[in-house]
Amino acid sequence: MPYPAGHRKATRKRIIDSARKLFNQHGFENVSVKQIMAGAGMTHGAFYQYFENKSTLYSEVLSCFLTDPNWGPRWEGVTVDLKAADAGAQIIRAYLSRQHFEDVENSCPMVALPTDVRRSSSVVKTAFEIVFSTMVGLLEESASSQEGTTRRQKAQAIAALCVGGLIVSRALHDVGLADDLREASMTVALGLLDSKEPQSPRGQDEPKLNGARRSSNVAAVL
């Protein structure tokens, strides 16, 4: 019997989702096609019906809530409306949120995979640049200009602060110190953006939804 409409698209997405989780956890070199397909509930041989090789798949994995309109809300209490007037502040808060910090599997690839990208092909590097450039462009729309500093310069600095802040936070063993670094990065990034919203004090940096409260029991992250 023929597959229903949309089957191929849905299957391709399952493979991409499986690869994203595994790459974010273990890195590109340490993940095999067999593992990716097992995570998608499929056989190894079926992979080549959808992708030429692992590198081709890798370039498609390099997406996140900034570039994929179908990404949807992945984290409870975190929402990003890219059409909102305060979209820049929402991006900063989401990117440096505790939820993003903890969710390694669904992390933005700019945090989990920069070392792999540096060693990869031009196709993968271009995909990575697209994600970063998209983030800069979105932040630029919300940034205010100042004498001697263009909006684009500010947006580039904010994007680098968000990505770098989360990378270093995840590398720290002390979760309390990691929290301090995330919150410091968020405060400075919001200040650079010149957001009209008040900067968040410690413990109130994550957006809240339906009364969700920040958990006091946090497992160590990588």
C-alpha positions as CSV (number, residue, x, y, z in Angstrom):
1,M,0.0,0.0,0.0
2,P,1.2,3.5,-0.7
3,Y,2.3,5.7,2.2
4,P,-0.1,8.4,3.2
5,A,0.5,12.0,2.2
6,G,3.2,13.7,4.2
7,H,4.9,10.4,5.2
8,R,8.2,11.2,3.6
9,K,8.3,14.7,5.2
10,A,7.5,13.3,8.6
11,T,10.0,10.6,8.4
12,R,12.7,13.0,7.3
13,K,11.9,15.2,10.3
14,R,12.2,12.1,12.6
15,I,15.7,11.5,11.3
16,I,16.7,15.1,11.7
17,D,15.3,15.3,15.3
18,S,17.2,12.1,16.2
19,A,20.4,13.4,14.8
20,R,20.1,16.7,16.5
21,K,19.7,15.1,19.9
22,L,22.6,12.7,19.4
23,F,24.9,15.3,17.9
24,N,24.2,17.7,20.7
25,Q,24.9,15.1,23.3
26,H,27.9,13.3,21.7
27,G,29.3,15.5,18.8
28,F,29.3,14.8,15.1
29,E,32.2,12.4,15.0
30,N,31.0,10.2,17.8
31,V,27.6,9.5,16.3
32,S,27.0,6.9,13.6
33,V,24.3,6.7,11.0
34,K,23.1,3.5,12.6
35,Q,22.6,5.2,15.9
36,I,20.7,8.1,14.3
37,M,18.4,5.7,12.5
38,A,17.8,3.7,15.6
39,G,16.8,6.9,17.4
40,A,14.3,7.5,14.6
41,G,13.0,4.0,14.8
42,M,14.3,3.0,11.4
43,T,16.8,0.7,9.8
44,H,20.3,1.8,8.8
45,G,19.7,1.2,5.1
46,A,16.7,3.6,4.9
47,F,19.0,6.5,5.7
48,Y,20.2,6.9,2.2
49,Q,16.7,7.3,0.8
50,Y,16.6,10.7,2.6
51,F,20.2,11.9,2.8
52,E,23.3,11.5,0.8
53,N,25.6,11.2,3.8
54,K,26.0,12.3,7.4
55,S,27.5,15.6,6.5
56,T,24.4,16.5,4.4
57,L,22.2,15.6,7.4
58,Y,24.4,17.7,9.7
59,S,23.8,20.9,7.7
60,E,20.0,20.4,8.2
61,V,20.4,19.7,11.9
62,L,21.9,23.2,12.3
63,S,18.6,24.9,13.0
64,C,16.7,26.2,16.0
65,F,13.9,28.4,17.1
66,L,15.5,31.3,15.4
67,T,15.4,29.8,11.9
68,D,12.8,27.0,11.9
69,P,9.2,28.3,12.0
70,N,8.0,24.8,12.9
71,W,10.3,24.6,15.9
72,G,7.5,25.5,18.3
73,P,7.8,26.1,22.1
74,R,10.2,23.5,23.4
75,W,10.6,24.7,26.9
76,E,7.9,25.3,29.5
77,G,7.7,28.9,30.5
78,V,9.7,30.1,27.5
79,T,8.0,31.8,24.5
80,V,9.6,33.7,21.7
81,D,7.3,35.8,19.4
82,L,9.7,37.0,16.6
83,K,7.0,39.4,15.5
84,A,6.7,41.1,18.9
85,A,8.0,44.6,19.6
86,D,10.3,43.2,22.3
87,A,11.4,40.2,20.2
88,G,15.1,41.0,20.9
89,A,14.6,40.8,24.7
90,Q,12.6,37.6,24.3
91,I,15.4,36.0,22.3
92,I,18.0,37.0,25.0
93,R,15.8,35.7,27.8
94,A,15.1,32.4,26.0
95,Y,18.6,31.8,24.9
96,L,20.1,32.3,28.4
97,S,17.2,30.7,30.2
98,R,17.6,27.9,32.7
99,Q,15.4,25.8,30.4
100,H,17.7,26.1,27.4
101,F,20.7,25.6,29.7
102,E,19.3,22.2,30.9
103,D,17.9,21.0,27.6
104,V,21.1,19.7,25.9
105,E,19.3,17.5,23.4
106,N,17.3,20.3,21.9
107,S,19.9,23.0,22.3
108,C,20.7,25.6,19.7
109,P,23.5,24.2,17.6
110,M,25.6,27.3,18.0
111,V,26.1,26.3,21.6
112,A,26.5,22.5,21.3
113,L,28.4,22.2,18.0
114,P,30.8,25.0,17.3
115,T,34.0,22.9,17.6
116,D,32.5,20.3,15.2
117,V,31.5,23.1,12.7
118,R,35.1,24.5,12.7
119,R,36.3,21.1,11.4
120,S,33.5,20.5,9.0
121,S,32.9,21.3,5.3
122,S,32.0,24.7,3.8
123,V,28.4,23.5,3.5
124,V,28.1,23.0,7.3
125,K,30.0,26.2,8.1
126,T,27.6,28.1,5.8
127,A,24.6,26.5,7.6
128,F,26.1,27.6,11.0
129,E,26.6,31.1,9.7
130,I,23.0,31.3,8.6
131,V,21.8,30.6,12.1
132,F,24.1,33.2,13.6
133,S,23.3,35.8,11.0
134,T,19.6,35.2,11.5
135,M,20.0,35.8,15.2
136,V,22.0,39.0,14.6
137,G,19.4,40.2,12.2
138,L,16.5,39.6,14.6
139,L,18.4,41.4,17.5
140,E,19.3,44.3,15.2
141,E,15.7,45.0,14.6
142,S,15.2,45.6,18.4
143,A,18.6,47.3,19.2
144,S,18.8,51.0,19.6
145,S,21.6,53.0,18.0
146,Q,24.1,55.0,19.9
147,E,26.8,57.4,18.9
148,G,29.8,55.5,17.7
149,T,28.0,52.1,17.7
150,T,25.8,50.8,15.0
151,R,22.7,48.7,15.6
152,R,24.4,45.8,13.8
153,Q,27.5,46.0,15.9
154,K,25.4,45.9,19.1
155,A,23.4,42.9,17.7
156,Q,26.6,41.0,16.9
157,A,28.0,41.6,20.4
158,I,24.7,40.6,22.0
159,A,24.5,37.4,19.9
160,A,28.1,36.5,20.8
161,L,27.4,37.2,24.5
162,C,24.4,34.9,24.4
163,V,26.1,32.1,22.6
164,G,29.4,32.4,24.5
165,G,27.6,32.8,27.9
166,L,25.7,29.6,27.5
167,I,28.7,27.7,26.2
168,V,30.9,28.7,29.2
169,S,28.0,28.1,31.7
170,R,27.6,24.6,30.5
171,A,31.3,24.0,30.9
172,L,31.2,24.9,34.6
173,H,30.9,22.2,37.2
174,D,29.3,24.5,39.8
175,V,25.7,25.0,38.8
176,G,25.4,28.0,41.0
177,L,28.3,29.7,39.3
178,A,26.8,28.7,35.9
179,D,23.6,30.4,37.0
180,D,25.5,33.5,38.0
181,L,27.2,33.6,34.6
182,R,24.0,33.1,32.7
183,E,22.3,35.9,34.6
184,A,25.2,38.3,34.2
185,S,25.3,37.6,30.5
186,M,21.5,38.2,30.3
187,T,21.7,41.5,32.3
188,V,24.5,42.9,30.1
189,A,22.9,41.7,26.9
190,L,19.6,43.3,27.8
191,G,21.4,46.5,28.7
192,L,23.2,46.5,25.3
193,L,19.8,46.1,23.7
194,D,18.4,49.0,25.6
195,S,15.3,47.1,26.4
196,K,12.5,49.1,28.0
197,E,11.7,46.1,30.2
198,P,13.4,46.0,33.6
199,Q,16.4,43.8,33.8
200,S,15.8,40.6,35.7
201,P,17.3,40.1,39.1
202,R,18.7,36.7,40.2
203,G,16.2,33.9,40.2
204,Q,13.7,35.7,37.9
205,D,15.4,35.5,34.6
206,E,13.3,32.8,33.0
207,P,9.9,33.7,31.5
208,K,7.0,32.2,33.4
209,L,3.9,30.5,32.0
210,N,0.8,29.3,33.8
211,G,2.5,30.0,37.2
212,A,5.4,27.7,36.4
213,R,8.1,28.1,39.1
214,R,11.8,27.6,38.8
215,S,12.9,24.3,40.3
216,S,15.3,24.4,43.2
217,N,16.6,20.9,42.4
218,V,18.9,21.2,39.4
219,A,20.9,18.3,38.0
220,A,24.5,19.0,36.9
221,V,24.7,19.6,33.2
222,L,27.6,18.1,31.1
